[in-house]
């Protein structure tokens, strides 16, 4: 994730803001990734983004076993590019079926 997206995550989550004493003045885009990794919080931004990132909450709440719900989520929230939708749709369908 780019530093600008990581900053959105940090700004929205008090639990990780403590990694930067003097937050918000002490956070630096050049080392935001390093700080998250050092504190074993490098997985959290991606997980948070999938349901809470800009535009994600509404479409994530509508995820179902339909391909159209996944494509709406993929293109609105993840923005992986149109070339990623087909491959990711297959994976989503397999995972969804395994967890329901």
TORFI-818889 format. One record per residue: residue in three letters; x, y, z of N, C-alpha, C in turn. Coordinates in Angstrom, 1 decimal, padded with zeros to 4 digits. Example, Ala and Ser with C-alpha at 12.3 -4.5 7.8 and 13.67 -1.06 7.14 Angstrom:
2
ATOM   r   n.px   n.py   n.pz  ca.px  ca.py  ca.pz   c.px   c.py   c.pz
ATOM ALA  013.2 -005.7  007.8  012.3 -004.5  007.8  013.2 -003.3  007.8
ATOM SER  012.8 -002.2  007.1  013.7 -001.1  007.1  012.9  000.0  007.9
END
This chain:
100
ATOM   r   n.px   n.py   n.pz  ca.px  ca.py  ca.pz   c.px   c.py   c.pz
ATOM UNK  000.8 -001.2  000.0  000.0  000.0  000.0  000.9  001.2  000.0
ATOM UNK  000.5  002.3 -000.7  001.3  003.5 -000.7  001.2  004.2  000.7
ATOM UNK  002.1  005.0  000.9  002.2  005.7  002.2  000.9  006.6  002.5
ATOM UNK  000.4  007.1  001.4 -000.9  007.9  001.6 -002.0  007.1  002.1
ATOM UNK -002.1  005.8  001.7 -003.1  004.9  002.1 -002.8  004.5  003.6
ATOM UNK -001.6  004.2  003.8 -001.2  003.8  005.2 -001.5  004.9  006.2
ATOM UNK -001.3  006.1  005.8 -001.6  007.2  006.7 -003.1  007.3  007.0
ATOM UNK -003.9  007.0  006.0 -005.4  007.0  006.3 -005.7  005.9  007.3
ATOM UNK -005.0  004.8  007.2 -005.2  003.7  008.2 -004.8  004.2  009.6
ATOM UNK -003.6  004.7  009.7 -003.1  005.2  011.0 -004.0  006.3  011.5
ATOM UNK -004.4  007.2  010.7 -005.2  008.3  011.2 -006.6  007.8  011.8
ATOM UNK -007.0  006.7  011.2 -008.3  006.1  011.6 -008.2  005.1  012.8
ATOM UNK -007.0  004.8  013.3 -006.9  003.7  014.3 -005.9  004.2  015.4
ATOM UNK -006.6  004.5  016.5 -005.8  005.0  017.7 -004.8  003.9  018.2
ATOM UNK -005.2  002.6  018.0 -004.3  001.6  018.5 -002.9  001.5  017.9
ATOM UNK -002.8  002.0  016.7 -001.5  002.1  016.0 -000.8  003.4  016.1
ATOM UNK -001.6  004.4  016.4 -001.0  005.8  016.5  000.0  005.9  017.6
ATOM UNK -000.1  005.0  018.6  000.9  004.9  019.7  002.3  004.6  019.3
ATOM UNK  002.4  004.0  018.0  003.8  003.7  017.5  004.5  004.9  017.1
ATOM UNK  003.9  006.1  017.1  004.5  007.3  016.7  004.3  008.3  017.9
ATOM UNK  005.2  008.3  018.9  005.1  009.3  020.0  005.1  010.7  019.4
ATOM UNK  004.1  011.4  019.9  003.9  012.8  019.4  003.0  012.8  018.1
ATOM UNK  002.3  011.7  017.8  001.4  011.6  016.7  000.4  012.8  016.8
ATOM UNK  000.1  013.5  015.7  000.4  013.2  014.3  001.7  013.8  013.8
ATOM UNK  002.3  014.7  014.5  003.4  015.4  014.0  004.7  014.5  013.8
ATOM UNK  004.7  013.4  014.4  005.9  012.5  014.3  005.9  011.5  013.2
ATOM UNK  004.7  011.3  012.5  004.6  010.3  011.5  005.3  010.8  010.2
ATOM UNK  006.0  009.9  009.6  006.8  010.2  008.4  006.5  009.2  007.3
ATOM UNK  006.0  009.7  006.2  005.7  008.8  005.1  006.9  007.9  004.6
ATOM UNK  008.1  008.4  004.8  009.3  007.7  004.4  009.5  006.4  005.2
ATOM UNK  009.0  006.4  006.5  009.3  005.2  007.3  008.0  004.6  007.9
ATOM UNK  006.8  005.0  007.4  005.6  004.4  007.9  005.5  002.9  007.8
ATOM UNK  006.0  002.4  006.7  006.0  000.9  006.5  006.9  000.3  007.5
ATOM UNK  008.1  000.8  007.7  009.1  000.2  008.7  008.5  000.2  010.1
ATOM UNK  007.8  001.3  010.5  007.3  001.3  011.8  006.2  000.3  012.0
ATOM UNK  005.3  000.1  011.0  004.3 -000.9  011.1  004.9 -002.3  011.2
ATOM UNK  005.9 -002.6  010.4  006.6 -003.9  010.4  007.2 -004.1  011.7
ATOM UNK  008.0 -003.1  012.2  008.7 -003.3  013.5  007.7 -003.6  014.6
ATOM UNK  006.5 -003.1  014.5  005.5 -003.4  015.6  004.5 -004.5  015.2
ATOM UNK  004.9 -005.3  014.2  004.1 -006.4  013.8  002.7 -006.1  013.5
ATOM UNK  002.5 -004.9  012.9  001.2 -004.4  012.5  001.1 -004.2  011.0
ATOM UNK  001.9 -004.9  010.2  002.0 -004.7  008.8  000.8 -005.4  008.0
ATOM UNK  000.1 -006.3  008.7 -001.0 -007.0  008.0 -002.3 -006.1  008.2
ATOM UNK -002.3 -005.4  009.3 -003.5 -004.6  009.7 -004.0 -003.6  008.6
ATOM UNK -003.2 -002.8  008.0 -003.7 -001.9  007.0 -004.5 -002.5  005.9
ATOM UNK -004.0 -003.6  005.4 -004.7 -004.2  004.3 -006.0 -004.8  004.7
ATOM UNK -006.1 -005.4  005.9 -007.3 -006.0  006.4 -008.3 -004.8  006.7
ATOM UNK -007.8 -003.8  007.3 -008.7 -002.6  007.6 -009.2 -002.0  006.3
ATOM UNK -008.4 -001.9  005.3 -008.8 -001.2  004.0 -009.9 -002.0  003.3
ATOM UNK -009.9 -003.3  003.4 -010.9 -004.1  002.7 -012.3 -003.9  003.1
ATOM UNK -012.5 -003.4  004.3 -013.8 -003.1  004.8 -014.0 -001.7  005.3
ATOM UNK -013.0 -001.0  005.5 -013.1  000.4  006.1 -012.5  001.5  005.3
ATOM UNK -011.7  001.1  004.2 -011.1  002.1  003.4 -012.1  003.0  002.7
ATOM UNK -011.7  004.0  002.1 -012.6  004.9  001.4 -013.4  004.2  000.3
ATOM UNK -014.7  004.2  000.4 -015.6  003.6 -000.5 -015.8  002.1 -000.2
ATOM UNK -015.2  001.5  000.8 -015.2  000.1  001.0 -016.4 -000.4  001.9
ATOM UNK -016.7  000.3  002.9 -017.7 -000.1  003.9 -019.0 -000.5  003.2
ATOM UNK -019.5  000.4  002.3 -020.8  000.2  001.7 -020.8 -001.1  000.8
ATOM UNK -019.8 -001.2 -000.1 -019.7 -002.3 -001.0 -019.3 -003.6 -000.2
ATOM UNK -018.5 -003.5  000.8 -018.1 -004.7  001.6 -019.4 -005.3  002.3
ATOM UNK -020.3 -004.4  002.7 -021.5 -004.9  003.4 -022.4 -005.7  002.5
ATOM UNK -022.2 -005.5  001.2 -023.0 -006.2  000.2 -022.4 -007.4 -000.5
ATOM UNK -021.2 -007.8  000.0 -020.6 -009.0 -000.6 -021.5 -010.2 -000.4
ATOM UNK -021.5 -011.0 -001.4 -022.3 -012.2 -001.3 -021.7 -013.3 -002.2
ATOM UNK -022.4 -014.3 -002.6 -021.8 -015.3 -003.4 -022.0 -015.0 -004.9
ATOM UNK -022.5 -013.8 -005.2 -022.6 -013.4 -006.6 -021.3 -012.7 -007.1
ATOM UNK -021.0 -013.0 -008.4 -019.9 -012.4 -009.0 -020.0 -010.9 -009.0
ATOM UNK -021.2 -010.4 -009.3 -021.4 -008.9 -009.4 -021.1 -008.2 -008.1
ATOM UNK -021.4 -008.8 -006.9 -021.0 -008.2 -005.6 -019.5 -008.1 -005.5
ATOM UNK -018.8 -009.2 -005.9 -017.4 -009.1 -005.8 -016.8 -008.1 -006.7
ATOM UNK -017.2 -008.1 -007.9 -016.7 -007.1 -008.9 -016.9 -005.7 -008.4
ATOM UNK -018.1 -005.4 -007.9 -018.4 -004.1 -007.3 -017.4 -003.7 -006.2
ATOM UNK -017.1 -004.7 -005.3 -016.2 -004.5 -004.2 -014.8 -004.3 -004.8
ATOM UNK -014.4 -005.2 -005.7 -013.0 -005.1 -006.3 -012.8 -003.8 -007.0
ATOM UNK -013.7 -003.3 -007.8 -013.5 -002.1 -008.6 -013.7 -000.8 -007.8
ATOM UNK -014.5 -000.9 -006.7 -014.8  000.3 -005.9 -013.7  000.5 -004.8
ATOM UNK -013.4 -000.6 -004.2 -012.6 -000.6 -003.0 -011.1 -000.9 -003.3
ATOM UNK -010.8 -002.0 -003.9 -009.5 -002.5 -004.1 -008.8 -001.8 -005.3
ATOM UNK -009.5 -001.5 -006.3 -009.0 -000.8 -007.5 -007.7 -001.5 -008.0
ATOM UNK -007.8 -002.8 -008.1 -006.7 -003.6 -008.6 -006.5 -003.5 -010.1
ATOM UNK -007.4 -002.9 -010.8 -007.3 -002.8 -012.2 -008.2 -003.8 -012.9
ATOM UNK -008.7 -003.5 -014.0 -009.6 -004.4 -014.7 -009.0 -005.8 -015.1
ATOM UNK -007.7 -005.8 -015.3 -007.0 -007.0 -015.6 -006.9 -008.0 -014.4
ATOM UNK -007.2 -007.5 -013.2 -007.1 -008.4 -012.1 -008.5 -009.0 -011.7
ATOM UNK -009.5 -008.5 -012.2 -010.9 -008.9 -011.8 -011.2 -010.4 -012.0
ATOM UNK -010.9 -010.8 -013.2 -011.2 -012.2 -013.6 -010.5 -013.2 -012.7
ATOM UNK -009.2 -013.1 -012.5 -008.5 -014.0 -011.7 -008.9 -013.9 -010.2
ATOM UNK -009.1 -012.7 -009.8 -009.5 -012.6 -008.4 -011.0 -013.0 -008.1
ATOM UNK -011.8 -012.9 -009.1 -013.2 -013.4 -009.0 -013.2 -014.9 -008.8
ATOM UNK -012.3 -015.7 -009.5 -012.3 -017.1 -009.3 -011.8 -017.4 -007.9
ATOM UNK -010.8 -016.7 -007.4 -010.3 -017.0 -006.0 -011.4 -016.6 -005.0
ATOM UNK -012.0 -015.5 -005.2 -013.1 -015.1 -004.2 -014.2 -016.1 -004.2
ATOM UNK -014.6 -016.7 -005.3 -015.7 -017.7 -005.3 -015.3 -018.9 -004.6
ATOM UNK -014.1 -019.4 -004.7 -013.6 -020.5 -004.0 -013.5 -020.3 -002.5
ATOM UNK -013.0 -019.1 -002.1 -012.9 -018.8 -000.7 -014.3 -018.6 -000.1
ATOM UNK -015.2 -017.9 -000.8 -016.5 -017.7 -000.2 -017.2 -019.0  000.0
ATOM UNK -017.2 -019.9 -001.0 -017.8 -021.2 -000.8 -017.2 -022.0  000.4
ATOM UNK -016.0 -021.8  000.6 -015.3 -022.6  001.7 -015.7 -022.1  003.1
ATOM UNK -016.1 -020.8  003.2 -016.4 -020.3  004.5 -017.9 -020.2  004.8
ATOM UNK -018.7 -020.4  003.9 -020.2 -020.4  004.2 -020.7 -021.8  004.5
END
